[in-house]
Amino acid sequence: MKSDSRSARIQALVADQAARRGARVGVVDVCTAAVAALPVGGAGLSAMSRTAASHPLCSTDIISEQLEELQLTLGEGPCVDAFTHGSAILTPDLLTGALQDRWTVFTDAALEAGARAVFALPLQIGAISPGVLDLYADVPTVLDAEELADALAFADLATLLLLDARIDETGVPVDGALEDRGFEDLGGYRAEIDQATGILTVQLGVGIDEAFVRLRAYAYAQGRRLGDVAADVVAHRLRFFPDTEPERTDEET
């Protein structure tokens, strides 16, 4: 199939999803259409940059939501590798032995969440890479050549939509709120994590990178979402210390 006809077909599928929810086309429609067209159970998409944490933009179900959060919290997994290397990471079966060593924590957590196969497709045009599209299946799955080409076409369209929405290099929407529901809480989500990381640099006396690592490690250890922990730090419900465990307080601003 020629690439232009494939692109047109993919665009039509995505536009149909947008029409069903009565909104302009957005990345949430790419995720939904990909699930309908491919042998996968769910899809998620995260905005990413070289200098900051990833930021989930949308997910189609609870498992895909957990996969995006897991990779954000752990800093490892197919999504992270796809972004780092700029190439698709295709994992037909997470029970493959080598993956236990490659993603020592993510693999077990993803299996427990209900994923068995994961396909991470970088969103990329030239040197611009605004994020990653993740697809998962709950059984061992191999994408054939046509299915993989479709998956890459969905990723290409998601890239164009992100760039059209003017997501800047920090992952924050530019020029006000977007109509697309997939971006609904992105600005606040990112700002709160950044604010919490800044607070931790003062509380711990460390740099930004180390502060974010500490924030992420605490979220994982407590089994909580990174955004929820960040909110507690910003509201002074949680305080970190250099040499002792973080403590919860009753103070709130």
C-alpha positions as CSV (number, residue, x, y, z in Angstrom):
1,M,0.0,0.0,0.0
2,K,1.3,3.4,-0.9
3,S,2.2,5.7,2.0
4,D,-0.1,8.5,0.9
5,S,-3.1,6.2,0.7
6,R,-2.2,4.7,4.0
7,S,-1.9,8.1,5.6
8,A,-5.3,9.1,4.1
9,R,-6.9,6.0,5.5
10,I,-5.4,6.5,9.0
11,Q,-6.5,10.2,9.0
12,A,-10.0,9.1,8.1
13,L,-10.1,6.6,11.0
14,V,-8.9,9.3,13.4
15,A,-11.3,11.9,12.1
16,D,-14.1,9.5,12.6
17,Q,-13.2,9.0,16.3
18,A,-13.1,12.8,16.8
19,A,-16.5,13.1,15.1
20,R,-17.9,10.5,17.5
21,R,-16.9,12.6,20.5
22,G,-17.9,15.9,18.9
23,A,-14.5,17.6,19.1
24,R,-11.7,18.6,16.8
25,V,-9.1,15.9,16.0
26,G,-6.6,15.3,18.8
27,V,-4.1,12.8,20.0
28,V,-6.8,11.0,22.1
29,D,-8.5,10.2,18.8
30,V,-5.2,8.7,17.5
31,C,-5.0,6.4,20.5
32,T,-8.6,5.3,20.2
33,A,-8.4,4.7,16.4
34,A,-5.2,2.8,16.8
35,V,-6.9,0.4,19.3
36,A,-9.8,-0.1,16.9
37,A,-7.6,-0.8,13.9
38,L,-4.8,-2.9,15.4
39,P,-4.6,-6.2,17.3
40,V,-4.0,-4.3,20.6
41,G,-6.0,-3.8,23.8
42,G,-5.1,-0.2,24.6
43,A,-3.0,2.8,23.7
44,G,-1.3,5.7,25.6
45,L,0.7,8.7,24.5
46,S,3.2,10.8,26.5
47,A,4.9,14.1,25.7
48,M,8.6,13.9,26.3
49,S,11.7,16.0,26.2
50,R,15.4,15.6,26.6
51,T,15.5,17.8,29.7
52,A,12.4,16.9,31.6
53,A,10.1,14.1,32.7
54,S,7.6,12.5,30.4
55,H,4.0,13.7,30.7
56,P,1.0,11.5,29.9
57,L,-1.4,13.1,27.5
58,C,-4.0,10.4,27.0
59,S,-4.8,6.7,27.4
60,T,-7.6,4.5,26.3
61,D,-8.1,2.3,29.4
62,I,-6.8,1.7,32.9
63,I,-4.0,-0.6,31.8
64,S,-2.5,1.8,29.2
65,E,-2.9,4.6,31.9
66,Q,-0.9,2.4,34.3
67,L,1.8,1.7,31.7
68,E,2.3,5.4,31.0
69,E,2.5,6.2,34.7
70,L,4.8,3.2,35.4
71,Q,7.3,4.4,32.8
72,L,7.1,8.0,34.0
73,T,7.7,6.9,37.6
74,L,10.4,4.2,37.0
75,G,12.2,6.0,34.2
76,E,12.5,2.7,32.3
77,G,10.6,0.7,29.8
78,P,9.9,0.6,26.0
79,C,8.5,4.1,25.9
80,V,11.7,5.5,27.5
81,D,13.9,3.5,25.2
82,A,11.9,4.5,22.1
83,F,12.4,8.1,22.9
84,T,16.0,7.8,23.9
85,H,17.0,5.9,20.8
86,G,14.5,7.4,18.3
87,S,13.4,4.0,17.1
88,A,10.4,1.7,17.6
89,I,10.7,-0.7,20.5
90,L,8.6,-3.8,19.7
91,T,8.1,-6.2,22.6
92,P,5.8,-9.1,21.5
93,D,6.1,-10.9,24.8
94,L,7.2,-9.3,28.1
95,L,8.0,-12.8,29.5
96,T,11.0,-13.0,27.2
97,G,14.0,-13.6,29.5
98,A,16.2,-10.9,28.3
99,L,13.6,-8.2,29.1
100,Q,13.8,-9.1,32.8
101,D,17.4,-7.8,32.7
102,R,16.7,-4.9,30.4
103,W,13.8,-3.4,32.4
104,T,14.3,-5.0,35.8
105,V,11.3,-3.3,37.5
106,F,9.0,-2.3,34.7
107,T,8.6,-5.8,33.2
108,D,7.1,-7.3,36.3
109,A,5.0,-4.3,37.0
110,A,3.6,-4.2,33.5
111,L,2.8,-7.9,33.6
112,E,1.0,-7.4,36.9
113,A,-1.0,-4.5,35.4
114,G,-2.2,-6.8,32.6
115,A,0.1,-6.1,29.7
116,R,1.9,-8.9,27.9
117,A,3.0,-7.2,24.7
118,V,4.1,-3.6,24.3
119,F,4.9,-1.5,21.2
120,A,6.5,1.9,21.7
121,L,6.6,4.2,18.7
122,P,8.6,7.5,18.9
123,L,6.8,10.6,17.6
124,Q,9.5,12.1,15.4
125,I,9.9,14.4,12.4
126,G,13.6,15.1,11.7
127,A,15.3,16.2,14.9
128,I,11.9,17.0,16.5
129,S,10.7,14.3,18.9
130,P,7.8,15.4,21.1
131,G,6.8,12.1,22.6
132,V,6.0,8.4,22.2
133,L,2.9,6.4,21.3
134,D,2.5,3.2,23.3
135,L,0.3,0.2,22.3
136,Y,-0.2,-2.9,24.5
137,A,-1.9,-6.3,24.2
138,D,-2.8,-8.7,27.0
139,V,-1.6,-11.7,25.1
140,P,1.7,-12.3,23.2
141,T,1.3,-10.4,19.9
142,V,3.4,-9.8,16.8
143,L,2.5,-7.0,14.5
144,D,2.8,-8.1,10.8
145,A,4.3,-5.7,8.2
146,E,1.0,-4.0,7.4
147,E,0.0,-3.6,11.0
148,L,3.4,-2.1,11.9
149,A,3.1,0.3,9.0
150,D,-0.3,1.3,10.2
151,A,1.0,1.8,13.7
152,L,3.8,4.0,12.5
153,A,1.3,6.0,10.5
154,F,-0.7,6.6,13.6
155,A,2.5,7.8,15.3
156,D,3.2,10.1,12.4
157,L,-0.2,11.6,12.7
158,A,0.1,12.0,16.4
159,T,3.4,13.9,15.8
160,L,1.7,16.3,13.5
161,L,-1.1,16.9,15.9
162,L,1.3,17.6,18.7
163,L,3.2,20.1,16.6
164,D,0.0,21.7,15.3
165,A,-1.1,22.1,18.9
166,R,2.2,23.9,19.5
167,I,3.5,21.8,22.4
168,D,6.8,23.5,23.2
169,E,10.0,21.7,24.3
170,T,9.0,21.6,27.9
171,G,5.7,19.7,27.1
172,V,3.4,22.6,28.0
173,P,0.7,23.9,25.6
174,V,1.4,27.3,24.2
175,D,-1.1,30.1,23.8
176,G,-3.8,29.0,26.2
177,A,-6.1,26.1,26.7
178,L,-6.5,23.6,23.8
179,E,-9.9,22.3,22.7
180,D,-8.6,18.7,22.6
181,R,-9.6,16.9,25.8
182,G,-6.4,14.9,25.7
183,F,-4.5,18.0,26.8
184,E,-6.9,19.0,29.5
185,D,-4.8,18.8,32.5
186,L,-1.3,18.8,31.0
187,G,-0.2,22.3,32.0
188,G,-1.2,21.9,35.6
189,Y,0.2,18.4,35.8
190,R,3.6,19.5,34.5
191,A,3.7,22.8,36.5
192,E,3.0,21.0,39.8
193,I,5.7,18.4,39.2
194,D,8.2,21.1,38.3
195,Q,7.2,23.1,41.4
196,A,7.6,20.1,43.7
197,T,11.0,19.4,42.2
198,G,12.1,22.9,42.9
199,I,10.9,22.7,46.5
200,L,12.9,19.5,46.9
201,T,16.1,21.1,45.7
202,V,15.8,23.4,48.7
203,Q,14.7,20.8,51.2
204,L,17.4,18.3,50.1
205,G,20.1,20.7,49.0
206,V,20.5,18.9,45.7
207,G,20.2,19.8,42.0
208,I,17.1,19.5,39.9
209,D,17.9,16.1,38.5
210,E,18.6,14.5,41.9
211,A,15.5,16.2,43.3
212,F,13.3,14.7,40.6
213,V,14.9,11.2,41.1
214,R,14.0,11.4,44.8
215,L,10.4,12.5,44.0
216,R,10.0,9.7,41.5
217,A,11.5,7.1,43.8
218,Y,9.2,8.1,46.7
219,A,6.2,7.9,44.4
220,Y,7.1,4.4,43.3
221,A,8.0,3.1,46.8
222,Q,4.6,4.3,48.1
223,G,2.7,3.0,45.1
224,R,1.4,6.5,44.3
225,R,1.1,8.6,41.2
226,L,3.9,11.1,40.7
227,G,1.4,14.0,40.3
228,D,-0.3,13.1,43.6
229,V,3.0,13.1,45.5
230,A,4.0,16.4,43.8
231,A,0.7,17.9,44.9
232,D,1.4,16.9,48.5
233,V,4.9,18.5,48.4
234,V,3.6,21.7,46.9
235,A,0.8,21.9,49.5
236,H,3.3,21.2,52.3
237,R,1.6,18.0,53.3
238,L,4.8,16.1,52.6
239,R,8.4,17.2,53.4
240,F,11.6,15.6,52.3
241,F,14.8,15.5,54.4
242,P,18.5,14.9,53.3
243,D,19.2,12.0,55.7
244,T,15.8,10.7,56.8
245,E,12.6,9.4,55.2
246,P,10.0,12.0,54.0
247,E,7.4,12.9,56.6
248,R,3.7,13.8,56.1
249,T,2.4,16.9,57.9
250,D,-1.0,18.5,58.5
251,E,0.2,21.8,57.1
252,E,-1.5,23.0,53.9
253,T,-1.3,26.3,52.1
